[in-house]
């Protein structure tokens, strides 16, 4: 099994940037599809970005251009670079992984990912 630990969250002003990290242990993350989800207060959890085993990236429409997902196989880490942050980006951010082949809409469904980190809080002040 793979274990995931997120870090990099914090308090940032609107317009600022943050880079979240998802460090894996137990398995090589390069063989997994890895996604970043977020859970805003009072709202449903949603997928932000996905990086599949080939390194291809997919984004929910509203995050394109502001968020970038990337990976460092040597460090067994996947990152989420977030820019032009807005108060609406305030949420607990989670990374999740799946060893199963996913495609299309499956990338964005949380129930397709069996492995999850504990989450990191991102708070954007206005």
QUISUL-V81224 format. One record per residue. RES is the residue in one letter. PHI is phi in whole degrees, 0 to 359 (none if undefined). PSI is psi in whole degrees, -180 to 180 (999 if undefined). D_LAST is the distance of its C-alpha to the last C-alpha in Angstrom with 1 decimal. Layout:
res;phi;psi;d_last
RES;PHI;PSI;D_LAST
RES;PHI;PSI;D_LAST
//
This chain:
res;phi;psi;d_last
X;none;157;40.0
X;256;140;36.8
X;248;140;34.3
X;237;137;30.6
X;227;122;28.1
X;266;153;24.5
X;204;170;22.5
X;105;-6;19.7
X;289;172;16.7
X;164;-166;14.3
X;259;129;10.9
X;219;150;9.1
X;281;154;6.2
X;306;138;5.3
X;92;-12;8.8
X;277;-176;10.5
X;228;155;13.5
X;214;151;15.4
X;238;120;19.0
X;266;147;20.3
X;239;144;24.0
X;233;105;26.5
X;262;132;29.8
X;252;151;32.9
X;221;155;36.1
X;97;-33;39.4
X;211;160;39.5
X;283;120;38.7
X;294;-20;35.3
X;295;-17;36.7
X;265;4;38.9
X;248;156;36.1
X;273;128;33.6
X;241;135;30.2
X;232;152;27.1
X;254;127;23.5
X;244;161;22.3
X;221;152;19.2
X;233;95;19.0
X;289;154;15.8
X;298;128;16.1
X;76;8;18.5
X;232;171;19.2
X;281;154;22.0
X;291;142;22.1
X;221;152;22.0
X;277;139;23.3
X;256;-49;21.2
X;201;154;23.9
X;224;141;27.6
X;233;118;30.0
X;272;-179;33.6
X;297;-24;36.6
X;276;-7;37.4
X;96;-3;34.0
X;292;144;33.1
X;245;144;29.4
X;224;145;28.1
X;227;148;24.7
X;292;149;23.4
X;305;-40;23.1
X;287;-11;19.4
X;257;-10;18.9
X;300;134;21.5
X;93;-26;20.6
X;255;-29;17.3
X;244;143;18.9
X;225;127;22.3
X;259;138;24.6
X;210;169;27.5
X;220;154;30.1
X;233;100;32.3
X;296;-37;35.6
X;297;-35;37.0
X;268;-3;34.1
X;52;47;34.1
X;225;142;30.3
X;243;139;28.0
X;246;156;24.6
X;231;108;21.4
X;271;124;19.6
X;240;130;16.1
X;231;169;14.5
X;47;49;11.9
X;293;146;9.7
X;238;158;7.5
X;305;-32;6.0
X;293;-13;9.7
X;279;-6;11.1
X;299;126;10.7
X;182;169;14.4
X;271;127;17.5
X;256;132;19.1
X;238;145;22.8
X;256;150;25.5
X;218;153;28.7
X;224;149;32.1
X;221;136;35.2
X;268;-5;38.6
X;275;151;39.7
X;291;125;39.8
X;240;156;37.0
X;203;161;36.6
X;56;-135;34.9
X;296;-23;32.8
X;303;-30;33.8
X;304;-30;31.3
X;257;5;28.5
X;264;125;30.1
X;295;-30;29.1
X;287;-6;32.7
X;276;-6;34.1
X;245;112;32.8
X;277;-16;34.8
X;245;130;33.2
X;224;148;29.7
X;274;-177;27.8
X;272;-13;26.2
X;95;155;22.6
X;222;135;19.7
X;278;132;16.3
X;241;124;13.2
X;236;124;9.9
X;248;119;6.7
X;267;149;3.8
X;271;999;0.0
//
